[in-house]
Amino acid sequence: MPYVIVMLLLMLGGFGYGAKEYYDHSQEQIFTLKENQSKLEDVIEAKDAEMEKFKADMKQQQEAMSEMTKKSQMIQAEMNRYLDIFKRHSLTKLAAAKPGLIEKRANKGTKNVFESIESDSIIIDSLDN
């Protein structure tokens, strides 16, 4: 009979030890999983911030593109107006009759075109940054 009690105590001790080891292992897993969850939440927050920045950049680019499209349309209309003037007048005859008048206007127009190109180039370059 004393052997039965000893055996029961050993079995209960073994079950108790096994339960404690299982509990300790489970707590370690829970701690590890919580750490991993925290890390993943940090990564998600960082990715969300990147996505918001990307959306803001896209909006800025769309606005800039819209503005450039408007400028392009204005320039196209101006070009069409100038081409219409050239169609209606003979610049060769006018240049032969009044060379100073034509030279000043041609130089001014060329200067305006180059300044416009430079301005647009600066805007486009700033979009890349």
N, CA, C and O atoms as a GROMACS GRO file, in nm:
protein
  516
    1MET      N    1   0.079  -0.118   0.000
    1MET     CA    2   0.000   0.000   0.000
    1MET      C    3   0.085   0.127   0.000
    1MET      O    4   0.052   0.221  -0.073
    2PRO      N    5   0.194   0.134   0.079
    2PRO     CA    6   0.273   0.255   0.074
    2PRO      C    7   0.332   0.277  -0.065
    2PRO      O    8   0.356   0.392  -0.103
    3TYR      N    9   0.356   0.170  -0.141
    3TYR     CA   10   0.408   0.188  -0.277
    3TYR      C   11   0.306   0.254  -0.368
    3TYR      O   12   0.342   0.332  -0.457
    4VAL      N   13   0.183   0.225  -0.346
    4VAL     CA   14   0.076   0.283  -0.428
    4VAL      C   15   0.069   0.433  -0.401
    4VAL      O   16   0.052   0.513  -0.493
    5ILE      N   17   0.081   0.470  -0.277
    5ILE     CA   18   0.075   0.612  -0.242
    5ILE      C   19   0.197   0.685  -0.301
    5ILE      O   20   0.186   0.796  -0.353
    6VAL      N   21   0.313   0.620  -0.291
    6VAL     CA   22   0.434   0.679  -0.346
    6VAL      C   23   0.419   0.694  -0.497
    6VAL      O   24   0.455   0.797  -0.555
    7MET      N   25   0.364   0.590  -0.561
    7MET     CA   26   0.344   0.595  -0.707
    7MET      C   27   0.246   0.706  -0.744
    7MET      O   28   0.266   0.778  -0.842
    8LEU      N   29   0.139   0.718  -0.666
    8LEU     CA   30   0.041   0.823  -0.693
    8LEU      C   31   0.105   0.962  -0.675
    8LEU      O   32   0.082   1.052  -0.755
    9LEU      N   33   0.185   0.977  -0.570
    9LEU     CA   34   0.253   1.104  -0.548
    9LEU      C   35   0.351   1.134  -0.661
    9LEU      O   36   0.362   1.248  -0.706
   10LEU      N   37   0.424   1.030  -0.707
   10LEU     CA   38   0.516   1.051  -0.819
   10LEU      C   39   0.441   1.087  -0.946
   10LEU      O   40   0.484   1.174  -1.022
   11MET      N   41   0.327   1.021  -0.970
   11MET     CA   42   0.247   1.052  -1.090
   11MET      C   43   0.191   1.194  -1.080
   11MET      O   44   0.195   1.269  -1.177
   12LEU      N   45   0.140   1.232  -0.963
   12LEU     CA   46   0.087   1.366  -0.946
   12LEU      C   47   0.199   1.469  -0.961
   12LEU      O   48   0.178   1.574  -1.021
   13GLY      N   49   0.317   1.440  -0.908
   13GLY     CA   50   0.432   1.528  -0.924
   13GLY      C   51   0.470   1.541  -1.070
   13GLY      O   52   0.500   1.651  -1.117
   14GLY      N   53   0.469   1.429  -1.142
   14GLY     CA   54   0.501   1.431  -1.284
   14GLY      C   55   0.400   1.513  -1.364
   14GLY      O   56   0.437   1.592  -1.450
   15PHE      N   57   0.271   1.492  -1.334
   15PHE     CA   58   0.167   1.572  -1.402
   15PHE      C   59   0.182   1.720  -1.368
   15PHE      O   60   0.168   1.807  -1.454
   16GLY      N   61   0.210   1.747  -1.240
   16GLY     CA   62   0.228   1.886  -1.198
   16GLY      C   63   0.347   1.950  -1.269
   16GLY      O   64   0.338   2.064  -1.315
   17TYR      N   65   0.458   1.876  -1.276
   17TYR     CA   66   0.577   1.927  -1.344
   17TYR      C   67   0.548   1.949  -1.493
   17TYR      O   68   0.586   2.052  -1.550
   18GLY      N   69   0.480   1.852  -1.555
   18GLY     CA   70   0.444   1.865  -1.697
   18GLY      C   71   0.353   1.984  -1.720
   18GLY      O   72   0.369   2.057  -1.818
   19ALA      N   73   0.256   2.004  -1.629
   19ALA     CA   74   0.164   2.117  -1.643
   19ALA      C   75   0.241   2.249  -1.630
   19ALA      O   76   0.217   2.343  -1.705
   20LYS      N   77   0.334   2.254  -1.533
   20LYS     CA   78   0.414   2.376  -1.514
   20LYS      C   79   0.499   2.404  -1.637
   20LYS      O   80   0.507   2.518  -1.682
   21GLU      N   81   0.564   2.301  -1.693
   21GLU     CA   82   0.646   2.319  -1.814
   21GLU      C   83   0.560   2.365  -1.931
   21GLU      O   84   0.601   2.451  -2.009
   22TYR      N   85   0.441   2.306  -1.944
   22TYR     CA   86   0.350   2.346  -2.051
   22TYR      C   87   0.310   2.493  -2.034
   22TYR      O   88   0.308   2.569  -2.131
   23TYR      N   89   0.277   2.532  -1.911
   23TYR     CA   90   0.238   2.669  -1.882
   23TYR      C   91   0.353   2.765  -1.913
   23TYR      O   92   0.333   2.868  -1.978
   24ASP      N   93   0.474   2.732  -1.867
   24ASP     CA   94   0.590   2.817  -1.892
   24ASP      C   95   0.617   2.832  -2.042
   24ASP      O   96   0.645   2.942  -2.090
   25HIS      N   97   0.609   2.721  -2.114
   25HIS     CA   98   0.630   2.724  -2.259
   25HIS      C   99   0.522   2.809  -2.327
   25HIS      O  100   0.552   2.888  -2.417
   26SER      N  101   0.399   2.794  -2.283
   26SER     CA  102   0.289   2.872  -2.340
   26SER      C  103   0.310   3.021  -2.315
   26SER      O  104   0.285   3.102  -2.403
   27GLN      N  105   0.356   3.056  -2.196
   27GLN     CA  106   0.381   3.197  -2.164
   27GLN      C  107   0.494   3.254  -2.251
   27GLN      O  108   0.486   3.368  -2.295
   28GLU      N  109   0.597   3.174  -2.275
   28GLU     CA  110   0.706   3.217  -2.363
   28GLU      C  111   0.654   3.242  -2.504
   28GLU      O  112   0.689   3.341  -2.567
   29GLN      N  113   0.570   3.150  -2.552
   29GLN     CA  114   0.514   3.166  -2.687
   29GLN      C  115   0.426   3.291  -2.693
   29GLN      O  116   0.433   3.367  -2.790
   30ILE      N  117   0.345   3.314  -2.591
   30ILE     CA  118   0.258   3.431  -2.588
   30ILE      C  119   0.343   3.558  -2.591
   30ILE      O  120   0.312   3.652  -2.664
   31PHE      N  121   0.450   3.561  -2.511
   31PHE     CA  122   0.538   3.677  -2.508
   31PHE      C  123   0.602   3.700  -2.645
   31PHE      O  124   0.605   3.813  -2.694
   32THR      N  125   0.652   3.594  -2.706
   32THR     CA  126   0.714   3.605  -2.839
   32THR      C  127   0.613   3.653  -2.942
   32THR      O  128   0.644   3.738  -3.025
   33LEU      N  129   0.493   3.598  -2.937
   33LEU     CA  130   0.390   3.639  -3.034
   33LEU      C  131   0.350   3.785  -3.014
   33LEU      O  132   0.326   3.856  -3.111
   34LYS      N  133   0.343   3.830  -2.889
   34LYS     CA  134   0.310   3.970  -2.864
   34LYS      C  135   0.422   4.062  -2.915
   34LYS      O  136   0.394   4.168  -2.970
   35GLU      N  137   0.546   4.021  -2.897
   35GLU     CA  138   0.658   4.100  -2.950
   35GLU      C  139   0.649   4.109  -3.103
   35GLU      O  140   0.665   4.216  -3.161
   36ASN      N  141   0.623   3.993  -3.165
   36ASN     CA  142   0.612   3.990  -3.312
   36ASN      C  143   0.495   4.076  -3.359
   36ASN      O  144   0.506   4.147  -3.459
   37GLN      N  145   0.384   4.070  -3.286
   37GLN     CA  146   0.268   4.151  -3.323
   37GLN      C  147   0.303   4.300  -3.313
   37GLN      O  148   0.268   4.378  -3.401
   38SER      N  149   0.372   4.336  -3.208
   38SER     CA  150   0.412   4.476  -3.190
   38SER      C  151   0.502   4.521  -3.304
   38SER      O  152   0.485   4.630  -3.357
   39LYS      N  153   0.598   4.437  -3.342
   39LYS     CA  154   0.687   4.471  -3.452
   39LYS      C  155   0.610   4.486  -3.583
   39LYS      O  156   0.634   4.578  -3.660
   40LEU      N  157   0.516   4.394  -3.606
   40LEU     CA  158   0.437   4.401  -3.730
   40LEU      C  159   0.349   4.526  -3.731
   40LEU      O  160   0.331   4.588  -3.836
   41GLU      N  161   0.294   4.562  -3.617
   41GLU     CA  162   0.212   4.684  -3.611
   41GLU      C  163   0.297   4.806  -3.641
   41GLU      O  164   0.251   4.898  -3.707
   42ASP      N  165   0.423   4.808  -3.593
   42ASP     CA  166   0.513   4.918  -3.623
   42ASP      C  167   0.542   4.926  -3.773
   42ASP      O  168   0.545   5.034  -3.831
   43VAL      N  169   0.562   4.810  -3.834
   43VAL     CA  170   0.588   4.805  -3.979
   43VAL      C  171   0.466   4.855  -4.055
   43VAL      O  172   0.479   4.929  -4.152
   44ILE      N  173   0.348   4.813  -4.010
   44ILE     CA  174   0.224   4.857  -4.077
   44ILE      C  175   0.209   5.008  -4.066
   44ILE      O  176   0.171   5.074  -4.163
   45GLU      N  177   0.237   5.063  -3.949
   45GLU     CA  178   0.228   5.209  -3.932
   45GLU      C  179   0.326   5.280  -4.024
   45GLU      O  180   0.292   5.381  -4.086
   46ALA      N  181   0.447   5.228  -4.034
   46ALA     CA  182   0.546   5.289  -4.123
   46ALA      C  183   0.500   5.282  -4.268
   46ALA      O  184   0.513   5.378  -4.343
   47LYS      N  185   0.446   5.167  -4.307
   47LYS     CA  186   0.399   5.152  -4.446
   47LYS      C  187   0.280   5.243  -4.472
   47LYS      O  188   0.268   5.300  -4.581
   48ASP      N  189   0.191   5.259  -4.373
   48ASP     CA  190   0.078   5.350  -4.388
   48ASP      C  191   0.128   5.494  -4.407
   48ASP      O  192   0.074   5.569  -4.489
   49ALA      N  193   0.229   5.532  -4.330
   49ALA     CA  194   0.286   5.667  -4.344
   49ALA      C  195   0.347   5.684  -4.483
   49ALA      O  196   0.331   5.788  -4.546
   50GLU      N  197   0.418   5.582  -4.530
   50GLU     CA  198   0.476   5.588  -4.664
   50GLU      C  199   0.366   5.600  -4.770
   50GLU      O  200   0.381   5.674  -4.867
   51MET      N  201   0.257   5.528  -4.750
   51MET     CA  202   0.146   5.532  -4.846
   51MET      C  203   0.083   5.671  -4.849
   51MET      O  204   0.050   5.722  -4.956
   52GLU      N  205   0.067   5.732  -4.732
   52GLU     CA  206   0.010   5.867  -4.727
   52GLU      C  207   0.103   5.967  -4.797
   52GLU      O  208   0.057   6.055  -4.869
   53LYS      N  209   0.234   5.952  -4.776
   53LYS     CA  210   0.330   6.040  -4.843
   53LYS      C  211   0.324   6.018  -4.994
   53LYS      O  212   0.329   6.113  -5.072
   54PHE      N  213   0.313   5.893  -5.034
   54PHE     CA  214   0.303   5.862  -5.176
   54PHE      C  215   0.177   5.925  -5.236
   54PHE      O  216   0.182   5.982  -5.345
   55LYS      N  217   0.066   5.916  -5.164
   55LYS     CA  218  -0.059   5.976  -5.213
   55LYS      C  219  -0.046   6.128  -5.225
   55LYS      O  220  -0.092   6.188  -5.322
   56ALA      N  221   0.019   6.190  -5.124
   56ALA     CA  222   0.039   6.335  -5.128
   56ALA      C  223   0.128   6.373  -5.246
   56ALA      O  224   0.102   6.472  -5.315
   57ASP      N  225   0.233   6.295  -5.269
   57ASP     CA  226   0.323   6.322  -5.383
   57ASP      C  227   0.248   6.307  -5.515
   57ASP      O  228   0.266   6.387  -5.607
   58MET      N  229   0.165   6.204  -5.523
   58MET     CA  230   0.088   6.182  -5.646
   58MET      C  231  -0.007   6.300  -5.671
   58MET      O  232  -0.022   6.346  -5.784
   59LYS      N  233  -0.071   6.347  -5.564
   59LYS     CA  234  -0.164   6.460  -5.579
   59LYS      C  235  -0.088   6.583  -5.626
   59LYS      O  236  -0.135   6.656  -5.713
   60GLN      N  237   0.030   6.607  -5.568
   60GLN     CA  238   0.112   6.721  -5.606
   60GLN      C  239   0.153   6.710  -5.753
   60GLN      O  240   0.150   6.809  -5.826
   61GLN      N  241   0.191   6.590  -5.795
   61GLN     CA  242   0.230   6.571  -5.935
   61GLN      C  243   0.112   6.592  -6.029
   61GLN      O  244   0.126   6.649  -6.137
   62GLN      N  245  -0.006   6.545  -5.987
   62GLN     CA  246  -0.124   6.563  -6.071
   62GLN      C  247  -0.158   6.711  -6.086
   62GLN      O  248  -0.195   6.757  -6.194
   63GLU      N  249  -0.146   6.786  -5.974
   63GLU     CA  250  -0.173   6.929  -5.980
   63GLU      C  251  -0.072   6.999  -6.069
   63GLU      O  252  -0.108   7.086  -6.149
   64ALA      N  253   0.055   6.961  -6.056
   64ALA     CA  254   0.158   7.022  -6.140
   64ALA      C  255   0.135   6.987  -6.286
   64ALA      O  256   0.151   7.071  -6.375
   65MET      N  257   0.096   6.863  -6.311
   65MET     CA  258   0.071   6.821  -6.449
   65MET      C  259  -0.048   6.897  -6.507
   65MET      O  260  -0.047   6.936  -6.624
   66SER      N  261  -0.150   6.918  -6.425
   66SER     CA  262  -0.267   6.994  -6.470
   66SER      C  263  -0.228   7.138  -6.503
   66SER      O  264  -0.271   7.194  -6.604
   67GLU      N  265  -0.146   7.196  -6.417
   67GLU     CA  266  -0.100   7.333  -6.440
   67GLU      C  267  -0.017   7.341  -6.568
   67GLU      O  268  -0.032   7.434  -6.647
   68MET      N  269   0.069   7.243  -6.588
   68MET     CA  270   0.152   7.242  -6.710
   68MET      C  271   0.065   7.223  -6.834
   68MET      O  272   0.093   7.280  -6.940
   69THR      N  273  -0.038   7.142  -6.822
   69THR     CA  274  -0.130   7.122  -6.935
   69THR      C  275  -0.199   7.254  -6.971
   69THR      O  276  -0.213   7.287  -7.089
   70LYS      N  277  -0.241   7.328  -6.868
   70LYS     CA  278  -0.305   7.458  -6.893
   70LYS      C  279  -0.207   7.552  -6.961
   70LYS      O  280  -0.242   7.620  -7.058
   71LYS      N  281  -0.083   7.555  -6.910
   71LYS     CA  282   0.018   7.642  -6.972
   71LYS      C  283   0.045   7.600  -7.116
   71LYS      O  284   0.060   7.684  -7.205
   72SER      N  285   0.050   7.471  -7.138
   72SER     CA  286   0.073   7.420  -7.273
   72SER      C  287  -0.039   7.462  -7.367
   72SER      O  288  -0.014   7.500  -7.481
   73GLN      N  289  -0.162   7.456  -7.318
   73GLN     CA  290  -0.275   7.498  -7.400
   73GLN      C  291  -0.269   7.647  -7.432
   73GLN      O  292  -0.300   7.690  -7.543
   74MET      N  293  -0.228   7.725  -7.332
   74MET     CA  294  -0.215   7.870  -7.354
   74MET      C  295  -0.105   7.898  -7.457
   74MET      O  296  -0.121   7.981  -7.547
   75ILE      N  297   0.005   7.828  -7.443
   75ILE     CA  298   0.116   7.846  -7.537
   75ILE      C  299   0.074   7.802  -7.677
   75ILE      O  300   0.109   7.867  -7.775
   76GLN      N  301  -0.002   7.693  -7.686
   76GLN     CA  302  -0.050   7.645  -7.816
   76GLN      C  303  -0.141   7.749  -7.880
   76GLN      O  304  -0.133   7.774  -8.000
   77ALA      N  305  -0.229   7.809  -7.799
   77ALA     CA  306  -0.318   7.912  -7.853
   77ALA      C  307  -0.238   8.034  -7.900
   77ALA      O  308  -0.267   8.091  -8.005
   78GLU      N  309  -0.137   8.072  -7.822
   78GLU     CA  310  -0.052   8.184  -7.861
   78GLU      C  311   0.024   8.153  -7.990
   78GLU      O  312   0.036   8.237  -8.079
   79MET      N  313   0.074   8.030  -7.998
   79MET     CA  314   0.145   7.990  -8.119
   79MET      C  315   0.052   7.995  -8.241
   79MET      O  316   0.090   8.041  -8.348
   80ASN      N  317  -0.071   7.947  -8.222
   80ASN     CA  318  -0.167   7.950  -8.333
   80ASN      C  319  -0.197   8.094  -8.375
   80ASN      O  320  -0.214   8.124  -8.494
   81ARG      N  321  -0.204   8.184  -8.276
   81ARG     CA  322  -0.228   8.325  -8.308
   81ARG      C  323  -0.112   8.382  -8.390
   81ARG      O  324  -0.132   8.454  -8.488
   82TYR      N  325   0.011   8.350  -8.348
   82TYR     CA  326   0.127   8.398  -8.422
   82TYR      C  327   0.133   8.338  -8.563
   82TYR      O  328   0.163   8.408  -8.660
   83LEU      N  329   0.104   8.210  -8.573
   83LEU     CA  330   0.105   8.147  -8.706
   83LEU      C  331   0.001   8.210  -8.797
   83LEU      O  332   0.022   8.224  -8.918
   84ASP      N  333  -0.113   8.248  -8.737
   84ASP     CA  334  -0.217   8.315  -8.817
   84ASP      C  335  -0.166   8.450  -8.868
   84ASP      O  336  -0.194   8.490  -8.981
   85ILE      N  337  -0.092   8.521  -8.781
   85ILE     CA  338  -0.035   8.650  -8.823
   85ILE      C  339   0.063   8.628  -8.938
   85ILE      O  340   0.063   8.702  -9.036
   86PHE      N  341   0.148   8.525  -8.924
   86PHE     CA  342   0.244   8.496  -9.031
   86PHE      C  343   0.175   8.460  -9.162
   86PHE      O  344   0.225   8.493  -9.270
   87LYS      N  345   0.062   8.393  -9.153
   87LYS     CA  346  -0.011   8.356  -9.275
   87LYS      C  347  -0.067   8.480  -9.345
   87LYS      O  348  -0.073   8.487  -9.468
   88ARG      N  349  -0.107   8.578  -9.264
   88ARG     CA  350  -0.171   8.696  -9.321
   88ARG      C  351  -0.072   8.801  -9.371
   88ARG      O  352  -0.108   8.887  -9.452
   89HIS      N  353   0.053   8.795  -9.324
   89HIS     CA  354   0.150   8.899  -9.362
   89HIS      C  355   0.272   8.835  -9.428
   89HIS      O  356   0.310   8.722  -9.399
   90SER      N  357   0.332   8.911  -9.516
   90SER     CA  358   0.455   8.868  -9.579
   90SER      C  359   0.571   8.931  -9.503
   90SER      O  360   0.600   9.049  -9.519
   91LEU      N  361   0.637   8.850  -9.420
   91LEU     CA  362   0.747   8.902  -9.340
   91LEU      C  363   0.867   8.938  -9.426
   91LEU      O  364   0.945   9.027  -9.390
   92THR      N  365   0.882   8.871  -9.535
   92THR     CA  366   0.995   8.901  -9.622
   92THR      C  367   0.985   9.045  -9.674
   92THR      O  368   1.083   9.119  -9.670
   93LYS      N  369   0.867   9.083  -9.720
   93LYS     CA  370   0.848   9.220  -9.771
   93LYS      C  371   0.863   9.322  -9.657
   93LYS      O  372   0.926   9.426  -9.675
   94LEU      N  373   0.805   9.290  -9.540
   94LEU     CA  374   0.813   9.381  -9.427
   94LEU      C  375   0.956   9.396  -9.376
   94LEU      O  376   0.999   9.506  -9.340
   95ALA      N  377   1.031   9.284  -9.373
   95ALA     CA  378   1.170   9.288  -9.327
   95ALA      C  379   1.256   9.369  -9.424
   95ALA      O  380   1.346   9.441  -9.382
   96ALA      N  381   1.227   9.358  -9.552
   96ALA     CA  382   1.303   9.435  -9.651
   96ALA      C  383   1.271   9.583  -9.638
   96ALA      O  384   1.359   9.668  -9.654
   97ALA      N  385   1.144   9.616  -9.607
   97ALA     CA  386   1.103   9.756  -9.597
   97ALA      C  387   1.145   9.817  -9.464
   97ALA      O  388   1.188   9.932  -9.460
   98LYS      N  389   1.134   9.742  -9.353
   98LYS     CA  390   1.164   9.795  -9.220
   98LYS      C  391   1.241   9.689  -9.139
   98LYS      O  392   1.183   9.624  -9.052
   99PRO      N  393   1.370   9.673  -9.166
   99PRO     CA  394   1.446   9.567  -9.099
   99PRO      C  395   1.459   9.586  -8.947
   99PRO      O  396   1.458   9.487  -8.874
  100GLY      N  397   1.469   9.708  -8.899
  100GLY     CA  398   1.482   9.733  -8.755
  100GLY      C  399   1.357   9.692  -8.679
  100GLY      O  400   1.367   9.639  -8.568
  101LEU      N  401   1.243   9.716  -8.736
  101LEU     CA  402   1.116   9.682  -8.673
  101LEU      C  403   1.103   9.530  -8.655
  101LEU      O  404   1.064   9.483  -8.548
  102ILE      N  405   1.136   9.457  -8.757
  102ILE     CA  406   1.125   9.311  -8.753
  102ILE      C  407   1.229   9.253  -8.656
  102ILE      O  408   1.198   9.162  -8.578
  103GLU      N  409   1.352   9.306  -8.660
  103GLU     CA  410   1.459   9.252  -8.575
  103GLU      C  411   1.423   9.265  -8.427
  103GLU      O  412   1.439   9.170  -8.351
  104LYS      N  413   1.375   9.382  -8.386
  104LYS     CA  414   1.339   9.403  -8.246
  104LYS      C  415   1.230   9.306  -8.202
  104LYS      O  416   1.240   9.245  -8.095
  105ARG      N  417   1.128   9.291  -8.281
  105ARG     CA  418   1.016   9.203  -8.245
  105ARG      C  419   1.058   9.056  -8.245
  105ARG      O  420   1.016   8.979  -8.158
  106ALA      N  421   1.141   9.017  -8.339
  106ALA     CA  422   1.188   8.877  -8.345
  106ALA      C  423   1.275   8.847  -8.223
  106ALA      O  424   1.263   8.741  -8.162
  107ASN      N  425   1.364   8.942  -8.187
  107ASN     CA  426   1.449   8.923  -8.070
  107ASN      C  427   1.366   8.915  -7.941
  107ASN      O  428   1.391   8.832  -7.854
  108LYS      N  429   1.266   9.003  -7.930
  108LYS     CA  430   1.180   9.002  -7.811
  108LYS      C  431   1.102   8.870  -7.802
  108LYS      O  432   1.092   8.812  -7.694
  109GLY      N  433   1.048   8.825  -7.913
  109GLY     CA  434   0.973   8.698  -7.915
  109GLY      C  435   1.062   8.580  -7.880
  109GLY      O  436   1.022   8.492  -7.804
  110THR      N  437   1.183   8.579  -7.935
  110THR     CA  438   1.278   8.471  -7.905
  110THR      C  439   1.313   8.471  -7.757
  110THR      O  440   1.320   8.365  -7.694
  111LYS      N  441   1.337   8.590  -7.702
  111LYS     CA  442   1.369   8.602  -7.559
  111LYS      C  443   1.254   8.549  -7.475
  111LYS      O  444   1.276   8.475  -7.378
  112ASN      N  445   1.132   8.585  -7.509
  112ASN     CA  446   1.015   8.536  -7.434
  112ASN      C  447   1.003   8.384  -7.439
  112ASN      O  448   0.972   8.320  -7.338
  113VAL      N  449   1.028   8.327  -7.554
  113VAL     CA  450   1.019   8.181  -7.569
  113VAL      C  451   1.125   8.113  -7.483
  113VAL      O  452   1.094   8.016  -7.413
  114PHE      N  453   1.248   8.162  -7.487
  114PHE     CA  454   1.355   8.101  -7.407
  114PHE      C  455   1.329   8.115  -7.258
  114PHE      O  456   1.355   8.022  -7.182
  115GLU      N  457   1.277   8.230  -7.214
  115GLU     CA  458   1.244   8.248  -7.072
  115GLU      C  459   1.133   8.153  -7.029
  115GLU      O  460   1.137   8.098  -6.919
  116SER      N  461   1.036   8.133  -7.115
  116SER     CA  462   0.927   8.041  -7.086
  116SER      C  463   0.978   7.897  -7.074
  116SER      O  464   0.937   7.823  -6.985
  117ILE      N  465   1.066   7.858  -7.164
  117ILE     CA  466   1.125   7.724  -7.160
  117ILE      C  467   1.206   7.706  -7.033
  117ILE      O  468   1.200   7.601  -6.969
  118GLU      N  469   1.282   7.807  -6.996
  118GLU     CA  470   1.364   7.800  -6.873
  118GLU      C  471   1.274   7.788  -6.751
  118GLU      O  472   1.302   7.708  -6.661
  119SER      N  473   1.167   7.865  -6.746
  119SER     CA  474   1.073   7.860  -6.633
  119SER      C  475   1.009   7.721  -6.622
  119SER      O  476   0.999   7.665  -6.513
  120ASP      N  477   0.966   7.667  -6.735
  120ASP     CA  478   0.905   7.533  -6.734
  120ASP      C  479   1.006   7.427  -6.693
  120ASP      O  480   0.972   7.332  -6.623
  121SER      N  481   1.130   7.443  -6.736
  121SER     CA  482   1.235   7.347  -6.699
  121SER      C  483   1.260   7.346  -6.550
  121SER      O  484   1.283   7.240  -6.491
  122ILE      N  485   1.258   7.463  -6.488
  122ILE     CA  486   1.277   7.473  -6.344
  122ILE      C  487   1.164   7.402  -6.270
  122ILE      O  488   1.187   7.332  -6.172
  123ILE      N  489   1.042   7.422  -6.317
  123ILE     CA  490   0.926   7.356  -6.255
  123ILE      C  491   0.938   7.205  -6.269
  123ILE      O  492   0.916   7.132  -6.172
  124ILE      N  493   0.972   7.159  -6.385
  124ILE     CA  494   0.984   7.014  -6.408
  124ILE      C  495   1.096   6.956  -6.322
  124ILE      O  496   1.080   6.847  -6.266
  125ASP      N  497   1.206   7.026  -6.312
  125ASP     CA  498   1.319   6.978  -6.231
  125ASP      C  499   1.280   6.971  -6.085
  125ASP      O  500   1.323   6.880  -6.014
  126SER      N  501   1.201   7.066  -6.037
  126SER     CA  502   1.161   7.066  -5.896
  126SER      C  503   1.067   6.949  -5.864
  126SER      O  504   1.060   6.904  -5.750
  127LEU      N  505   0.995   6.900  -5.962
  127LEU     CA  506   0.905   6.786  -5.941
  127LEU      C  507   0.982   6.657  -5.916
  127LEU      O  508   0.931   6.567  -5.849
  128ASP      N  509   1.102   6.647  -5.968
  128ASP     CA  510   1.182   6.525  -5.948
  128ASP      C  511   1.234   6.515  -5.807
  128ASP      O  512   1.266   6.405  -5.762
  129ASN      N  513   1.243   6.626  -5.736
  129ASN     CA  514   1.295   6.625  -5.599
  129ASN      C  515   1.184   6.585  -5.508
  129ASN      O  516   1.203   6.578  -5.387
   0.00000   0.00000   0.00000
